[in-house]
Amino acid sequence: MALCGALFLALLAGAHAEIPGCKIRITSMALELVKQEALSFLEQELETIIIPDMKGGEGQFYYNISDYDGGYINASAKDISIRTALRLFRDPAGRMKVFNISCQASISRMHAAFGGTFRKMYEFLSVFVTSGMRFLLNQQICPVLYHAGMVLLNSLLDTVPVRSSVDNLIGIDYSLLKDPVVSTSSLDMDFRGAFFPLTQGNWSLPNQAVEPQLQEEERMVYVAFSEFFFDSAMESYFRAGALQLSLVGDKVPHDLDVLLRASYFGSIILLSPAEIDSPLKLELKVTAPPRCTIKPSGTTISVTASVTIALAPRNQSEVQLSSMIMDARLSAKVTLRGKALRTQLDLRKFRIYSNHSALESLALIPLQAPLKTMLQIGVMPLLNERTQRGVQIPLPEGMAFVHGVVTNHAGFLTIGTDLRFVKGLREVIEKNWPATTMGPQASSAPPPSTAAV
């Protein structure tokens, strides 16, 4: 009975689990690249270790090696072993963080060459001095690594956008939905991947789309986006009032102005002279949030809008000549460049019809071609200007994607890409972390390594 209850609760929790709109897989190739960059950074951090003054004695000899001896020690370490592991988790803000670091470090052998006033004496005591130096170094390696991970690496992860604005109308939420999943070959992350209007920060579109899947491991990084990702963007723009356009007077293409006036000549001739000579107004307004459809054959966006044609005399009410419904289908070409996801839209299908009668729909056929041309010339460039600005992908500062290849699936698309560093880790960390707290003494360090010294 208890087992059945536990199973029911597990199924219930799974049924209410939020579906990610965006997934990222970092494969072993990218992890190796990051590892090499991290090792270069850690080498520089380990160079900051300072061996404190050493005091001791052997028999009747007592030594105190400090900076005031007027000499020097050239020391080298051999057979250095460092074993460390990071634990990653999702913090309350939905950001990936380093939760804990385990560390074991040991230096098997050291050699020291002495110079200065007391060189001979220190050479006599070299066994004891080098043993002391080895002990002190062993005690300092893990605190340095702990600081590098818990403080400096977390400051790098703080540069990953979680909830940020895209433009002056909408924002994007890249909160992690659960802890990252680490395997022997990859690091997988599930993100909410949802847009929202900035004026309605608490609004969210329910995600009922297909969950994107990542199976490949041939490239350094794979990014997946579901239809929900794009739907939430378009609905956010719709709610923000951005999906409407009004063209008045000179903004209406001249040939279209002439055609529309000729088409509605019977209605216009009955108006007053002031109304007849007034500017023409063409208004397009999307009536419902556009929807994205992703298939192996391509990505399309369906749009339904109202089209209103009117005369707009100065200081008078508008005179409506006609209203109609427009159905359009746009093709969407998605690319990933740098850290931005960009979309190029193209008008593929277009039709207008009357919502009043079939006879009126027939009368609109002559307007179909010029209105489509107007959309291609006057509206599509405006849309592409916005979509080509791109949306940032959740990636730390200093990294960028290159050579992305898009693959469409049923309900989602994936992008296989490579990763490169455009800035060094030290440059990014020093930019985002005060220089006064760069050293390991600025953080509470764990106990030194327990490895044998």
N, C-alpha and C positions, 0 to 999 in steps of 0.2 A: 504493500500500500504506500509506504514511504517512497519507494522507488518510482511508482507511478506519479506521485505528487511532484517529485523532483523533476521527472521527465516533462510533466506538463508545464512546470514553471520555466524550464529551459526552452521549450518550444514557444511559450508565450513571450519570453524575452527576445528570442530570435525573430519572432513575427513583428516585433516593434523596433528592431534594430534599424537604425537609419542607413539608407543606401548611399554609398559615396557617389558624388558626381564627378570626382576626379581621383585617379590613382597614379602613383608613381612607384616604379621599381628601379632601384639602383643595383646593377649587377656587379659581379665580382671584378669585372674589368674597371668599372668606375671606382669601386672601393679601393682597388689597388692604386689607382691614380691619386685618390685622396690620401691613401696611406703614405705614399711617397712624399707628397706635399707636407703632410703632418710630421713625418720623420725629419724633414729638413727644418721645420719649425721647432721641433723638440730638440734637435741638436743645438740650435741657437739658444734655447731655453736652458739646456744643461750646461752650456758654456758660462752661464751666469752664476753657477755654484761657486761659492767662496769658502775655502777651507779655513776655519777659525784657527787661532793660535793653538799650538799643541804643546802640552807640558807633560813631563814624565821623568822617569829615572831608571837607571839600571846600575845596581850595586851602589858605588859611592858617587856615580855621576847623576846629575840632575840637569835636564834640558828644558828650555822654554823657547820654542821657535815662533817668532813673530815678525812683523814687518820691520822691526827696528834692528834686526840682526845685520843689516847692511849686506845681505847676500841674496841668493836666489835658489829656487828649486825647480828644476825641469823634471816634471813627473809625467809618466805615461801609464795608462791603464790598459790591461789586456784581458781577454776572455770576459767581456762585460755581457751579462745576461739580464734582460728586462722582459718580464711577462706582465702584460696589462690587459684588462678587459673593461669595456664600457657597458653600462646598463642604460638603455634609452627608454623614455616613457613620455606619455602625453600629459602636459601640465594642465591646470584648470582652465587656462586661456586657450587650450587647443594647440599649443606649440610643442614641437619635439624638443626635449631637453635631455641632458646627461644627468641621470639620477644618482649613479654611484660609479666608482672606479676601483677595481682591485689591482694591486700592484705587487710584484715581487722583483727585486733587483739585487744583483750581486756582482762584485768585481773580484775575479779569482786571483789576479796577479797585478802588482804595480812595480814599476821601476822608477827610481828617482836619482837624478844627478844633482849634486850640491855644489854651490859656489859661495864665495864670500869669506868673511872673517873666520867663521867656525866650520869651514868646509870639512876639515879632517875629522873633527869630532862627530859631525853629523854622519859622515860616511861610516864611522865606527858604529854608530847607532842606527844605521840605515834600516836594518831589519825591523826595529821597533818603530821607527818613524814611518816607514812605508805601510806597516800594518795599521798604524793609527790613521794615516791618510786614507787607506782603503776603508777602514771602519767609518770614518766621517763622511766619505763620499757615498757609501752605501746608505747611510742614514738620511742623505739629502736628495737622492734621486727620486724616490716615490713622492715626497712632498711637492717636488717640482712638477712631476707628471700629474699629480692630483690637481694642482692649481691650473695647469694647462687645460685639463679637461673640464673640471667643475666651474671654473671661472672664465677662462679665455675662450674655450670652445663654446660654452653656453652663450657668451657674448656674440660669437659668430652666428649661432642659431637664432639669436634675437633679431638678426637682419632679415630673416625669412618672413615675408608678409603673411599675416594671419587674417586680419580683417582690415581692409584698406579701401580707399576710394579709387575708382577707375578713372572717373572724370568728375565734372561738377553735378552729375545727375545720379550715378549709381556707384555701388561699391561691390566688393567681392569678399566672400568668406571662405578662407582656406583652412578652417579649423580641422585638426586631426580628429577623427571619430573614435580612434582607439590607439593603443600603444603600437609603435612600429613592430613589424614582424620580421625577425632576423633569422635567416637560414644560412647554410654553408655557401650558398651561391648568390644571395641577394638580400636587399633590405627593401621591404614593401611597406608603403604608407597609403592609408585611405583618408582622403580629404572630403569635407562637405562639398566644396566646389559649387557654391550657390551665390548668385548675385542678389542684390537688394537695392531698392531706391533709397537714396540718402535721406530723404524726408520720412521714410518709414523703416527705420533701422531694425525694428523688431519683426518686420514682416518676412515670411519665408514661404516659398512655393513648395508644396508637398512633392516629394520625390517618388514618383511611381514609374520611373523609367527602368529600362534594363540595366542591371549592374555591369559596369565595364569589367572585362577580364584581361589579365596580363599573363601570358604563357611563355613568351619568348625570353631569351637570355643572350642573344647573339650581340646586341649592341650594349653600350655602356648604360644607357638610361632608356626606360620606356615610360611614356605618359599616356594615360587613357582618359577620355572624356565621353560622358554619356549624353544622350539627347537632352536630359534634364539640365546639364550645364549650360547649353545654349538657350534652352527654353526659359530658364530663370533670368538670363540676360535680357532677352526680348520682352519678357513680361515686366521686368523692372523698368525698362525704358518706356514701356506702355503706361505703367502706373505713374511714371515721372512726367507724362505728358509730352514726350519727345517725338512720338510717332505720328506727327501731323505736319502738314506743310501748306502754306498759303501763298499763292502767287497773285500779285495784283499789278495791273498796268503794264509797265515795261518789263516786269519779271516774267510775264507770259510770252513765250516765243511768238514772233510776229505772224508767222504762217498759221500757227494754231489759233491765234486771236482772230484772224480773218476767217478761218474755217468755222470757228464756233459762232461768230456773229452771223455768218451766212446760214448756218444750220438752224439757228433760232431767230431768223429774220422775221418770221411771222409773229413771234411774240414781242420782239424788240420794236417793230414798227408801230405797235399800239401804245408805246410809252411816250412820256413827255420828252421834249428835245433835250433837257438836261440829263435825263436818264439814258437816252439813246447815245449821247456823246460821253457818257461816264466810262471810267476804266473797267475792263473786264477782270473778274476775280475767279480764280480756280483754286478750290480748296480740296485737299486730300487729307483724310483722317482715318487712321486704322481703327477699326471698330472692335477688334478682339485681339488678344495677344497672339503674335505670330507663333507658329510651331515648326520645330525642326524635325526632319526625318533623315536618319542615317541608315543607308543600305550599302552593301558591298559595291554597288554601282555608282554611288556618289552621295553627296549631302545636299538636301534641298530644304528650302524654307517657304512655307505657305503663308500668304498674307491676304487678308480681306479688308477692304477699305471702302469708305464712302467717298464719292466724287461729287462735289457741288459746283455748279457753274452759275455765276451771278454777275450782275452789274453793281458797281459800288460808287454811286454818285456822292460827291462831296457834301458833307453835312446832312445827308439823308439816309434813310434806311436802305439796306441792300435790296435789290430786286432779283429774286431767284429765278433763273431760267430753266434749270434742270437739276435733277439729282439722280445718281446712278450708283451701282455697286461695282467694285473692281475686285477681281480675283487675280492674284499674281503668284507665280512660282519662281523663286530665285534659286540659282545654284550657288553653293558656297564652297570655295576652295580654301582649306585651312593650311596654314604654314606655321612653323615654329622657328623663329630666328632670335638669337641671343637669349633673352629670357622672356620674350613676349610671344604670345599666341595671337596670330593675325588672321583675318578672314577677308577674302576678296569675293564680293557678291556680283552676280550677273543675272540680268532679267532673262528668263527662259520662256515662260508662258504668261499670257496676259489676255484677259477678256473683261468686257464691261457689259452690264445688262441692267435693265430696269427692274426695280422691285415693285413696280405698279402693274405692268401689263407686258405680255409677249409682243404686242404690236409696237410698243415704245422701244422694246429691246431691239427690234428689227431696225428701227429708225436710228439707233445708235451705232450701227455697223460702220458707217463712214467715218466715225470718230475714233474707231479702234486703233488704226495704224498711226495717226498723228499723236494720239495720247500715249501710245507705247513709245514712240520716238521721243516725246517730251520727257517721259520717265527715264529713258536711257541716257538722255543728254543732260537733263536738269536735276533729276532726283538721285540716280544711282551714284554719281560722283560724290554727292553729299553724304550718302550712306557709307561709301567706301572710305571717305576721309576719316570717318569716325572708327570704322572697324579696322582700318590699317594702322591705327595708333597702337593697337594691340592691348592685351591683358597680360600682366606679369604672372609668370608661373612661380609657385613657391620654391625658390632656390636661394641659397645664401648669397650675400654680396660677394663679388669677386669671381663668380662662376658663370658660365654661359653654355648654351647648347649649340652644337654645330652639326651640319649634315643630317638634318631631320628628314625622315621618310614617313609619310602618312599612309595608314592602311585603314580602310573602312570595313566595318563589320555590321552585323544586324543590331542596330540600336546604340552603337558606340563606335568611336574611332580610336586608334592607337597611333602614337608617334614614336618610332625608334630613332634615337639620336645619340651622338657622342657628347662628351663633356670636356670642357677645358677651363683652365684657370686664366682669367684675364687680369687678376691681381693676386699677389702672394698672400698667404694666410696672415703673415705678420702685418702687412700693410692694412688689411681689412680690420684685424683685431685692434691694432693701435689706433685706428681711426674711430672705432666704436667703444674703446675701453680706455679710461684715463691713464696716461703714462705713469702717474704716481702710484697706481695700483697694479702695475703689470707684474711685479715680482711676486714670488710664491709667499713671501711674508705677509702679503695683503689678504690672504685667505686663510681660513682655519684648515690646516692640513691634517690628514689622518696620521696615525702612527707610522713611523718609518717601516721600511720593508722588514719582514721577519725572516728573510732568507739568511742563510749563514754567511758570516763575514770572515 
